[in-house]
Amino acid sequence: MKNSTLKGMLTALLASLLAGCVAQTPHLDEKFGEAVNTAKAQQIINPDASQNTDPVAGVDGQAANAAVDRYHKSYERPPAQPNVFAIGVGTGTGAGTGTTP
């Protein structure tokens, strides 16, 4: 009986100690709803933004089309990875080459 009481007390003590190590709610709670409030504020500032008939100006269609094509082609065949073990080997430059000035 003494062993079971001691085990129960140790278990309760260990559980209470571990409960103190539990992480509190993350800092996300501090900014909860901020994205929605920002979106509402932006809509209040300019409620007629959807009526804009001249959106972004600056990139012509050909340049934008070429950029999108390059982006899509980058996933067809990824670029070759360099051999990281051969970087700087055999170049003959740097300290410790055994040459004297």
Biopython code that builds the backbone (N, CA, C, O; Angstrom):
import numpy as np
from Bio.PDB.StructureBuilder import StructureBuilder

atoms = [
    (1, "MET", "N", (0.819, -1.180, 0.000)),
    (1, "MET", "CA", (0.000, 0.000, 0.000)),
    (1, "MET", "C", (0.870, 1.254, 0.000)),
    (1, "MET", "O", (0.543, 2.257, -0.635)),
    (2, "LYS", "N", (1.965, 1.176, 0.713)),
    (2, "LYS", "CA", (2.852, 2.318, 0.793)),
    (2, "LYS", "C", (3.458, 2.619, -0.576)),
    (2, "LYS", "O", (3.593, 3.788, -0.938)),
    (3, "ASN", "N", (3.830, 1.586, -1.348)),
    (3, "ASN", "CA", (4.411, 1.770, -2.675)),
    (3, "ASN", "C", (3.409, 2.399, -3.636)),
    (3, "ASN", "O", (3.773, 3.287, -4.406)),
    (4, "SER", "N", (2.165, 1.958, -3.604)),
    (4, "SER", "CA", (1.172, 2.500, -4.526)),
    (4, "SER", "C", (0.856, 3.956, -4.193)),
    (4, "SER", "O", (0.621, 4.752, -5.101)),
    (5, "THR", "N", (0.846, 4.313, -2.932)),
    (5, "THR", "CA", (0.604, 5.704, -2.536)),
    (5, "THR", "C", (1.763, 6.581, -2.977)),
    (5, "THR", "O", (1.558, 7.693, -3.463)),
    (6, "LEU", "N", (2.983, 6.079, -2.807)),
    (6, "LEU", "CA", (4.171, 6.819, -3.219)),
    (6, "LEU", "C", (4.194, 6.997, -4.735)),
    (6, "LEU", "O", (4.525, 8.074, -5.232)),
    (7, "LYS", "N", (3.842, 5.941, -5.470)),
    (7, "LYS", "CA", (3.802, 6.034, -6.929)),
    (7, "LYS", "C", (2.745, 7.033, -7.375)),
    (7, "LYS", "O", (2.968, 7.793, -8.318)),
    (8, "GLY", "N", (1.598, 7.038, -6.705)),
    (8, "GLY", "CA", (0.536, 7.981, -7.048)),
    (8, "GLY", "C", (0.950, 9.416, -6.791)),
    (8, "GLY", "O", (0.649, 10.306, -7.586)),
    (9, "MET", "N", (1.643, 9.644, -5.679)),
    (9, "MET", "CA", (2.088, 10.993, -5.353)),
    (9, "MET", "C", (3.163, 11.460, -6.333)),
    (9, "MET", "O", (3.160, 12.616, -6.753)),
    (10, "LEU", "N", (4.080, 10.564, -6.696)),
    (10, "LEU", "CA", (5.122, 10.920, -7.661)),
    (10, "LEU", "C", (4.521, 11.192, -9.044)),
    (10, "LEU", "O", (4.958, 12.097, -9.755)),
    (11, "THR", "N", (3.527, 10.407, -9.406)),
    (11, "THR", "CA", (2.873, 10.623, -10.694)),
    (11, "THR", "C", (2.171, 11.974, -10.712)),
    (11, "THR", "O", (2.258, 12.705, -11.700)),
    (12, "ALA", "N", (1.478, 12.312, -9.633)),
    (12, "ALA", "CA", (0.799, 13.600, -9.551)),
    (12, "ALA", "C", (1.799, 14.746, -9.571)),
    (12, "ALA", "O", (1.555, 15.768, -10.212)),
    (13, "LEU", "N", (2.915, 14.591, -8.884)),
    (13, "LEU", "CA", (3.953, 15.621, -8.864)),
    (13, "LEU", "C", (4.553, 15.799, -10.257)),
    (13, "LEU", "O", (4.742, 16.924, -10.719)),
    (14, "LEU", "N", (4.847, 14.694, -10.915)),
    (14, "LEU", "CA", (5.425, 14.758, -12.255)),
    (14, "LEU", "C", (4.442, 15.398, -13.231)),
    (14, "LEU", "O", (4.842, 16.201, -14.074)),
    (15, "ALA", "N", (3.173, 15.053, -13.128)),
    (15, "ALA", "CA", (2.161, 15.635, -14.014)),
    (15, "ALA", "C", (2.039, 17.135, -13.789)),
    (15, "ALA", "O", (1.890, 17.895, -14.746)),
    (16, "SER", "N", (2.099, 17.565, -12.544)),
    (16, "SER", "CA", (1.989, 18.999, -12.269)),
    (16, "SER", "C", (3.228, 19.746, -12.753)),
    (16, "SER", "O", (3.121, 20.881, -13.220)),
    (17, "LEU", "N", (4.393, 19.129, -12.648)),
    (17, "LEU", "CA", (5.613, 19.770, -13.146)),
    (17, "LEU", "C", (5.597, 19.880, -14.666)),
    (17, "LEU", "O", (5.999, 20.899, -15.229)),
    (18, "LEU", "N", (5.130, 18.825, -15.324)),
    (18, "LEU", "CA", (5.074, 18.862, -16.780)),
    (18, "LEU", "C", (4.009, 19.827, -17.283)),
    (18, "LEU", "O", (4.146, 20.385, -18.372)),
    (19, "ALA", "N", (2.965, 20.028, -16.516)),
    (19, "ALA", "CA", (1.924, 20.977, -16.913)),
    (19, "ALA", "C", (2.487, 22.398, -16.970)),
    (19, "ALA", "O", (1.998, 23.215, -17.751)),
    (20, "GLY", "N", (3.475, 22.702, -16.183)),
    (20, "GLY", "CA", (4.104, 24.016, -16.221)),
    (20, "GLY", "C", (4.959, 24.223, -17.450)),
    (20, "GLY", "O", (5.280, 25.359, -17.798)),
    (21, "CYS", "N", (5.332, 23.137, -18.115)),
    (21, "CYS", "CA", (6.171, 23.238, -19.309)),
    (21, "CYS", "C", (5.362, 23.368, -20.589)),
    (21, "CYS", "O", (5.933, 23.572, -21.660)),
    (22, "VAL", "N", (4.060, 23.254, -20.498)),
    (22, "VAL", "CA", (3.222, 23.345, -21.690)),
    (22, "VAL", "C", (3.284, 24.762, -22.229)),
    (22, "VAL", "O", (3.177, 25.731, -21.477)),
    (23, "ALA", "N", (3.460, 24.875, -23.539)),
    (23, "ALA", "CA", (3.562, 26.194, -24.162)),
    (23, "ALA", "C", (2.230, 26.916, -24.090)),
    (23, "ALA", "O", (1.169, 26.320, -24.274)),
    (24, "GLN", "N", (2.302, 28.181, -23.824)),
    (24, "GLN", "CA", (1.094, 29.003, -23.811)),
    (24, "GLN", "C", (0.658, 29.237, -25.250)),
    (24, "GLN", "O", (1.367, 28.852, -26.180)),
    (25, "THR", "N", (-0.492, 29.860, -25.447)),
    (25, "THR", "CA", (-0.952, 30.121, -26.807)),
    (25, "THR", "C", (0.071, 30.991, -27.507)),
    (25, "THR", "O", (0.643, 31.895, -26.898)),
    (26, "PRO", "N", (0.304, 30.727, -28.770)),
    (26, "PRO", "CA", (1.335, 31.495, -29.486)),
    (26, "PRO", "C", (0.926, 32.954, -29.654)),
    (26, "PRO", "O", (-0.197, 33.347, -29.337)),
    (27, "HIS", "N", (1.849, 33.726, -30.151)),
    (27, "HIS", "CA", (1.617, 35.162, -30.320)),
    (27, "HIS", "C", (0.652, 35.455, -31.450)),
    (27, "HIS", "O", (0.379, 36.620, -31.740)),
    (28, "LEU", "N", (0.126, 34.413, -32.097)),
    (28, "LEU", "CA", (-0.836, 34.636, -33.165)),
    (28, "LEU", "C", (-2.111, 35.258, -32.629)),
    (28, "LEU", "O", (-2.792, 35.992, -33.345)),
    (29, "ASP", "N", (-2.439, 34.978, -31.394)),
    (29, "ASP", "CA", (-3.661, 35.520, -30.812)),
    (29, "ASP", "C", (-3.619, 37.043, -30.729)),
    (29, "ASP", "O", (-4.663, 37.694, -30.762)),
    (30, "GLU", "N", (-2.438, 37.605, -30.623)),
    (30, "GLU", "CA", (-2.326, 39.058, -30.513)),
    (30, "GLU", "C", (-2.798, 39.746, -31.784)),
    (30, "GLU", "O", (-3.330, 40.855, -31.728)),
    (31, "LYS", "N", (-2.608, 39.094, -32.939)),
    (31, "LYS", "CA", (-2.940, 39.710, -34.214)),
    (31, "LYS", "C", (-4.136, 39.036, -34.884)),
    (31, "LYS", "O", (-4.321, 39.155, -36.095)),
    (32, "PHE", "N", (-4.935, 38.338, -34.109)),
    (32, "PHE", "CA", (-6.089, 37.636, -34.655)),
    (32, "PHE", "C", (-7.073, 38.631, -35.256)),
    (32, "PHE", "O", (-7.493, 39.574, -34.584)),
    (33, "GLY", "N", (-7.442, 38.428, -36.513)),
    (33, "GLY", "CA", (-8.402, 39.291, -37.188)),
    (33, "GLY", "C", (-7.793, 40.514, -37.839)),
    (33, "GLY", "O", (-8.516, 41.308, -38.441)),
    (34, "GLU", "N", (-6.490, 40.691, -37.739)),
    (34, "GLU", "CA", (-5.863, 41.888, -38.293)),
    (34, "GLU", "C", (-5.941, 41.915, -39.812)),
    (34, "GLU", "O", (-6.095, 42.988, -40.396)),
    (35, "ALA", "N", (-5.837, 40.760, -40.467)),
    (35, "ALA", "CA", (-5.906, 40.709, -41.929)),
    (35, "ALA", "C", (-7.290, 41.126, -42.419)),
    (35, "ALA", "O", (-7.410, 41.849, -43.408)),
    (36, "VAL", "N", (-8.317, 40.675, -41.739)),
    (36, "VAL", "CA", (-9.681, 41.052, -42.123)),
    (36, "VAL", "C", (-9.888, 42.540, -41.916)),
    (36, "VAL", "O", (-10.474, 43.210, -42.766)),
    (37, "ASN", "N", (-9.420, 43.055, -40.810)),
    (37, "ASN", "CA", (-9.576, 44.487, -40.544)),
    (37, "ASN", "C", (-8.805, 45.330, -41.553)),
    (37, "ASN", "O", (-9.276, 46.400, -41.938)),
    (38, "THR", "N", (-7.641, 44.879, -41.986)),
    (38, "THR", "CA", (-6.865, 45.596, -42.996)),
    (38, "THR", "C", (-7.595, 45.591, -44.324)),
    (38, "THR", "O", (-7.665, 46.619, -44.996)),
    (39, "ALA", "N", (-8.147, 44.435, -44.713)),
    (39, "ALA", "CA", (-8.885, 44.351, -45.969)),
    (39, "ALA", "C", (-10.117, 45.253, -45.949)),
    (39, "ALA", "O", (-10.423, 45.909, -46.945)),
    (40, "LYS", "N", (-10.818, 45.287, -44.828)),
    (40, "LYS", "CA", (-11.978, 46.172, -44.715)),
    (40, "LYS", "C", (-11.558, 47.630, -44.828)),
    (40, "LYS", "O", (-12.229, 48.418, -45.495)),
    (41, "ALA", "N", (-10.455, 47.999, -44.183)),
    (41, "ALA", "CA", (-9.982, 49.379, -44.231)),
    (41, "ALA", "C", (-9.597, 49.779, -45.651)),
    (41, "ALA", "O", (-9.865, 50.906, -46.067)),
    (42, "GLN", "N", (-8.973, 48.871, -46.399)),
    (42, "GLN", "CA", (-8.590, 49.184, -47.775)),
    (42, "GLN", "C", (-9.816, 49.353, -48.662)),
    (42, "GLN", "O", (-9.810, 50.174, -49.579)),
    (43, "GLN", "N", (-10.857, 48.591, -48.398)),
    (43, "GLN", "CA", (-12.077, 48.744, -49.184)),
    (43, "GLN", "C", (-12.794, 50.034, -48.838)),
    (43, "GLN", "O", (-13.440, 50.631, -49.700)),
    (44, "ILE", "N", (-12.694, 50.469, -47.609)),
    (44, "ILE", "CA", (-13.334, 51.725, -47.200)),
    (44, "ILE", "C", (-12.597, 52.909, -47.812)),
    (44, "ILE", "O", (-13.221, 53.897, -48.198)),
    (45, "ILE", "N", (-11.257, 52.813, -47.903)),
    (45, "ILE", "CA", (-10.463, 53.911, -48.462)),
    (45, "ILE", "C", (-10.841, 54.163, -49.903)),
    (45, "ILE", "O", (-11.021, 55.316, -50.296)),
    (46, "ASN", "N", (-10.969, 53.090, -50.725)),
    (46, "ASN", "CA", (-11.284, 53.249, -52.138)),
    (46, "ASN", "C", (-12.349, 52.219, -52.526)),
    (46, "ASN", "O", (-12.009, 51.159, -53.051)),
    (47, "PRO", "N", (-13.613, 52.506, -52.282)),
    (47, "PRO", "CA", (-14.654, 51.534, -52.594)),
    (47, "PRO", "C", (-14.867, 51.338, -54.098)),
    (47, "PRO", "O", (-15.460, 50.340, -54.507)),
    (48, "ASP", "N", (-14.391, 52.280, -54.930)),
    (48, "ASP", "CA", (-14.563, 52.167, -56.379)),
    (48, "ASP", "C", (-13.329, 51.585, -57.075)),
    (48, "ASP", "O", (-13.148, 51.796, -58.275)),
    (49, "ALA", "N", (-12.495, 50.872, -56.357)),
    (49, "ALA", "CA", (-11.277, 50.322, -56.943)),
    (49, "ALA", "C", (-11.577, 49.324, -58.048)),
    (49, "ALA", "O", (-10.778, 49.174, -58.973)),
    (50, "SER", "N", (-12.695, 48.649, -57.975)),
    (50, "SER", "CA", (-13.020, 47.661, -59.011)),
    (50, "SER", "C", (-13.403, 48.324, -60.322)),
    (50, "SER", "O", (-13.455, 47.652, -61.352)),
    (51, "GLN", "N", (-13.668, 49.608, -60.315)),
    (51, "GLN", "CA", (-14.041, 50.332, -61.524)),
    (51, "GLN", "C", (-12.826, 50.802, -62.327)),
    (51, "GLN", "O", (-12.988, 51.414, -63.383)),
    (52, "ASN", "N", (-11.628, 50.529, -61.849)),
    (52, "ASN", "CA", (-10.404, 50.965, -62.516)),
    (52, "ASN", "C", (-10.265, 50.248, -63.849)),
    (52, "ASN", "O", (-10.139, 49.024, -63.884)),
    (53, "THR", "N", (-10.285, 51.000, -64.952)),
    (53, "THR", "CA", (-10.166, 50.391, -66.280)),
    (53, "THR", "C", (-8.736, 50.418, -66.794)),
    (53, "THR", "O", (-8.455, 49.793, -67.817)),
    (54, "ASP", "N", (-7.834, 51.105, -66.139)),
    (54, "ASP", "CA", (-6.428, 51.138, -66.530)),
    (54, "ASP", "C", (-5.603, 50.629, -65.362)),
    (54, "ASP", "O", (-5.021, 51.422, -64.622)),
    (55, "PRO", "N", (-5.545, 49.285, -65.182)),
    (55, "PRO", "CA", (-4.803, 48.777, -64.028)),
    (55, "PRO", "C", (-3.313, 49.023, -64.169)),
    (55, "PRO", "O", (-2.920, 50.125, -64.551)),
    (56, "VAL", "N", (-2.515, 48.100, -63.894)),
    (56, "VAL", "CA", (-1.070, 48.266, -63.820)),
    (56, "VAL", "C", (-0.496, 48.698, -65.164)),
    (56, "VAL", "O", (-0.797, 48.106, -66.201)),
    (57, "ALA", "N", (0.318, 49.716, -65.132)),
    (57, "ALA", "CA", (1.026, 50.177, -66.321)),
    (57, "ALA", "C", (2.513, 50.049, -66.045)),
    (57, "ALA", "O", (2.961, 50.353, -64.940)),
    (58, "GLY", "N", (3.285, 49.608, -67.023)),
    (58, "GLY", "CA", (4.718, 49.533, -66.817)),
    (58, "GLY", "C", (5.376, 48.376, -67.540)),
    (58, "GLY", "O", (6.495, 48.542, -68.027)),
    (59, "VAL", "N", (4.750, 47.217, -67.640)),
    (59, "VAL", "CA", (5.344, 46.080, -68.341)),
    (59, "VAL", "C", (4.512, 45.835, -69.585)),
    (59, "VAL", "O", (3.303, 45.617, -69.502)),
    (60, "ASP", "N", (5.173, 45.871, -70.751)),
    (60, "ASP", "CA", (4.415, 45.619, -71.967)),
    (60, "ASP", "C", (4.084, 44.129, -72.089)),
    (60, "ASP", "O", (4.671, 43.294, -71.400)),
    (61, "GLY", "N", (3.160, 43.817, -72.953)),
    (61, "GLY", "CA", (2.653, 42.459, -73.071)),
    (61, "GLY", "C", (3.699, 41.453, -73.494)),
    (61, "GLY", "O", (3.709, 40.331, -72.988)),
    (62, "GLN", "N", (4.593, 41.829, -74.421)),
    (62, "GLN", "CA", (5.611, 40.889, -74.906)),
    (62, "GLN", "C", (6.591, 40.531, -73.797)),
    (62, "GLN", "O", (6.950, 39.363, -73.644)),
    (63, "ALA", "N", (7.023, 41.509, -73.033)),
    (63, "ALA", "CA", (7.971, 41.238, -71.953)),
    (63, "ALA", "C", (7.321, 40.381, -70.877)),
    (63, "ALA", "O", (7.948, 39.460, -70.352)),
    (64, "ALA", "N", (6.080, 40.673, -70.549)),
    (64, "ALA", "CA", (5.384, 39.884, -69.541)),
    (64, "ALA", "C", (5.171, 38.453, -70.020)),
    (64, "ALA", "O", (5.332, 37.506, -69.251)),
    (65, "ASN", "N", (4.809, 38.296, -71.292)),
    (65, "ASN", "CA", (4.597, 36.963, -71.850)),
    (65, "ASN", "C", (5.896, 36.166, -71.849)),
    (65, "ASN", "O", (5.886, 34.976, -71.533)),
    (66, "ALA", "N", (7.009, 36.799, -72.195)),
    (66, "ALA", "CA", (8.302, 36.106, -72.194)),
    (66, "ALA", "C", (8.701, 35.705, -70.778)),
    (66, "ALA", "O", (9.251, 34.623, -70.574)),
    (67, "ALA", "N", (8.430, 36.559, -69.807)),
    (67, "ALA", "CA", (8.769, 36.243, -68.418)),
    (67, "ALA", "C", (7.953, 35.047, -67.925)),
    (67, "ALA", "O", (8.486, 34.168, -67.248)),
    (68, "VAL", "N", (6.671, 35.014, -68.262)),
    (68, "VAL", "CA", (5.826, 33.891, -67.850)),
    (68, "VAL", "C", (6.272, 32.611, -68.544)),
    (68, "VAL", "O", (6.276, 31.547, -67.926)),
    (69, "ASP", "N", (6.648, 32.697, -69.822)),
    (69, "ASP", "CA", (7.133, 31.507, -70.536)),
    (69, "ASP", "C", (8.413, 30.963, -69.905)),
    (69, "ASP", "O", (8.555, 29.752, -69.736)),
    (70, "ARG", "N", (9.351, 31.857, -69.553)),
    (70, "ARG", "CA", (10.585, 31.402, -68.903)),
    (70, "ARG", "C", (10.276, 30.747, -67.562)),
    (70, "ARG", "O", (10.900, 29.752, -67.193)),
    (71, "TYR", "N", (9.330, 31.297, -66.848)),
    (71, "TYR", "CA", (8.940, 30.725, -65.556)),
    (71, "TYR", "C", (8.389, 29.314, -65.744)),
    (71, "TYR", "O", (8.752, 28.397, -65.007)),
    (72, "HIS", "N", (7.519, 29.145, -66.725)),
    (72, "HIS", "CA", (6.935, 27.822, -66.952)),
    (72, "HIS", "C", (7.985, 26.823, -67.435)),
    (72, "HIS", "O", (7.962, 25.660, -67.034)),
    (73, "LYS", "N", (8.902, 27.268, -68.292)),
    (73, "LYS", "CA", (9.946, 26.366, -68.798)),
    (73, "LYS", "C", (10.945, 25.978, -67.717)),
    (73, "LYS", "O", (11.610, 24.948, -67.828)),
    (74, "SER", "N", (11.055, 26.787, -66.680)),
    (74, "SER", "CA", (12.004, 26.454, -65.613)),
    (74, "SER", "C", (11.574, 25.203, -64.860)),
    (74, "SER", "O", (12.392, 24.567, -64.196)),
    (75, "TYR", "N", (10.291, 24.846, -64.957)),
    (75, "TYR", "CA", (9.818, 23.634, -64.296)),
    (75, "TYR", "C", (9.882, 22.410, -65.201)),
    (75, "TYR", "O", (9.751, 21.283, -64.722)),
    (76, "GLU", "N", (10.081, 22.615, -66.502)),
    (76, "GLU", "CA", (10.188, 21.478, -67.411)),
    (76, "GLU", "C", (11.503, 20.734, -67.197)),
    (76, "GLU", "O", (11.516, 19.509, -67.072)),
    (77, "ARG", "N", (12.599, 21.470, -67.155)),
    (77, "ARG", "CA", (13.910, 20.864, -66.938)),
    (77, "ARG", "C", (14.673, 21.759, -65.981)),
    (77, "ARG", "O", (15.130, 22.835, -66.366)),
    (78, "PRO", "N", (14.815, 21.324, -64.737)),
    (78, "PRO", "CA", (15.528, 22.163, -63.773)),
    (78, "PRO", "C", (16.991, 22.333, -64.178)),
    (78, "PRO", "O", (17.557, 21.448, -64.820)),
    (79, "PRO", "N", (17.604, 23.447, -63.817)),
    (79, "PRO", "CA", (19.005, 23.670, -64.161)),
    (79, "PRO", "C", (19.913, 22.638, -63.485)),
    (79, "PRO", "O", (19.617, 22.149, -62.395)),
    (80, "ALA", "N", (21.007, 22.325, -64.145)),
    (80, "ALA", "CA", (21.960, 21.350, -63.608)),
    (80, "ALA", "C", (22.605, 21.898, -62.342)),
    (80, "ALA", "O", (22.972, 23.072, -62.278)),
    (81, "GLN", "N", (22.737, 21.052, -61.355)),
    (81, "GLN", "CA", (23.360, 21.449, -60.101)),
    (81, "GLN", "C", (24.876, 21.312, -60.228)),
    (81, "GLN", "O", (25.360, 20.301, -60.737)),
    (82, "PRO", "N", (25.629, 22.308, -59.774)),
    (82, "PRO", "CA", (27.090, 22.189, -59.841)),
    (82, "PRO", "C", (27.585, 21.155, -58.837)),
    (82, "PRO", "O", (26.934, 20.875, -57.830)),
    (83, "ASN", "N", (28.753, 20.595, -59.137)),
    (83, "ASN", "CA", (29.364, 19.627, -58.244)),
    (83, "ASN", "C", (29.980, 20.401, -57.085)),
    (83, "ASN", "O", (30.985, 21.089, -57.265)),
    (84, "VAL", "N", (29.396, 20.296, -55.916)),
    (84, "VAL", "CA", (29.854, 21.092, -54.784)),
    (84, "VAL", "C", (31.189, 20.616, -54.237)),
    (84, "VAL", "O", (31.851, 21.351, -53.504)),
    (85, "PHE", "N", (31.590, 19.422, -54.575)),
    (85, "PHE", "CA", (32.865, 18.912, -54.064)),
    (85, "PHE", "C", (34.044, 19.410, -54.889)),
    (85, "PHE", "O", (35.189, 19.302, -54.447)),
    (86, "ALA", "N", (33.793, 19.950, -56.068)),
    (86, "ALA", "CA", (34.884, 20.382, -56.932)),
    (86, "ALA", "C", (35.085, 21.888, -56.912)),
    (86, "ALA", "O", (35.915, 22.396, -57.667)),
    (87, "ILE", "N", (34.374, 22.606, -56.096)),
    (87, "ILE", "CA", (34.495, 24.056, -56.066)),
    (87, "ILE", "C", (35.863, 24.438, -55.507)),
    (87, "ILE", "O", (36.216, 24.057, -54.390)),
    (88, "GLY", "N", (36.625, 25.189, -56.288)),
    (88, "GLY", "CA", (37.911, 25.692, -55.853)),
    (88, "GLY", "C", (39.040, 24.670, -55.880)),
    (88, "GLY", "O", (40.153, 24.992, -55.465)),
    (89, "VAL", "N", (38.800, 23.468, -56.345)),
    (89, "VAL", "CA", (39.846, 22.452, -56.377)),
    (89, "VAL", "C", (40.581, 22.550, -57.701)),
    (89, "VAL", "O", (39.957, 22.528, -58.762)),
    (90, "GLY", "N", (41.885, 22.656, -57.647)),
    (90, "GLY", "CA", (42.704, 22.664, -58.846)),
    (90, "GLY", "C", (42.748, 23.985, -59.571)),
    (90, "GLY", "O", (43.157, 24.024, -60.731)),
    (91, "THR", "N", (42.348, 25.059, -58.944)),
    (91, "THR", "CA", (42.377, 26.347, -59.631)),
    (91, "THR", "C", (43.755, 26.977, -59.576)),
    (91, "THR", "O", (44.087, 27.806, -60.423)),
    (92, "GLY", "N", (44.566, 26.599, -58.594)),
    (92, "GLY", "CA", (45.922, 27.122, -58.496)),
    (92, "GLY", "C", (45.991, 28.502, -57.879)),
    (92, "GLY", "O", (47.067, 29.098, -57.833)),
    (93, "THR", "N", (44.883, 29.024, -57.408)),
    (93, "THR", "CA", (44.914, 30.333, -56.761)),
    (93, "THR", "C", (44.610, 30.156, -55.304)),
    (93, "THR", "O", (43.896, 29.234, -54.909)),
    (94, "GLY", "N", (45.147, 31.029, -54.516)),
    (94, "GLY", "CA", (44.879, 30.973, -53.086)),
    (94, "GLY", "C", (46.138, 30.626, -52.304)),
    (94, "GLY", "O", (47.178, 30.311, -52.883)),
    (95, "ALA", "N", (46.032, 30.687, -51.025)),
    (95, "ALA", "CA", (47.181, 30.433, -50.151)),
    (95, "ALA", "C", (47.473, 28.947, -50.080)),
    (95, "ALA", "O", (46.589, 28.110, -50.265)),
    (96, "GLY", "N", (48.705, 28.644, -49.812)),
    (96, "GLY", "CA", (49.089, 27.249, -49.603)),
    (96, "GLY", "C", (49.339, 26.476, -50.875)),
    (96, "GLY", "O", (49.316, 25.246, -50.851)),
    (97, "THR", "N", (49.580, 27.161, -52.005)),
    (97, "THR", "CA", (49.825, 26.459, -53.265)),
    (97, "THR", "C", (51.284, 26.033, -53.379)),
    (97, "THR", "O", (51.639, 25.258, -54.267)),
    (98, "GLY", "N", (52.112, 26.529, -52.500)),
    (98, "GLY", "CA", (53.513, 26.133, -52.527)),
    (98, "GLY", "C", (54.370, 27.008, -53.410)),
    (98, "GLY", "O", (55.557, 26.722, -53.570)),
    (99, "THR", "N", (53.836, 28.041, -53.979)),
    (99, "THR", "CA", (54.612, 28.930, -54.841)),
    (99, "THR", "C", (55.051, 30.132, -54.033)),
    (99, "THR", "O", (54.358, 30.570, -53.114)),
    (100, "THR", "N", (56.192, 30.650, -54.381)),
    (100, "THR", "CA", (56.703, 31.835, -53.694)),
    (100, "THR", "C", (56.694, 33.002, -54.662)),
    (100, "THR", "O", (56.946, 32.813, -55.852)),
    (101, "PRO", "N", (56.412, 34.196, -54.184)),
    (101, "PRO", "CA", (56.344, 35.369, -55.071)),
    (101, "PRO", "C", (57.678, 35.803, -55.568)),
    (101, "PRO", "O", (57.771, 36.774, -56.320)),
]
sb = StructureBuilder()
sb.init_structure("model")
sb.init_model(0)
sb.init_chain("A")
sb.init_seg("    ")
for serial, (resi, resn, name, xyz) in enumerate(atoms, 1):
    if name == "N":
        sb.init_residue(resn, " ", resi, " ")
    sb.init_atom(name, np.array(xyz, "f"), 0.0, 1.0, " ", f" {name:<3s}", serial, name[0])
structure = sb.get_structure()
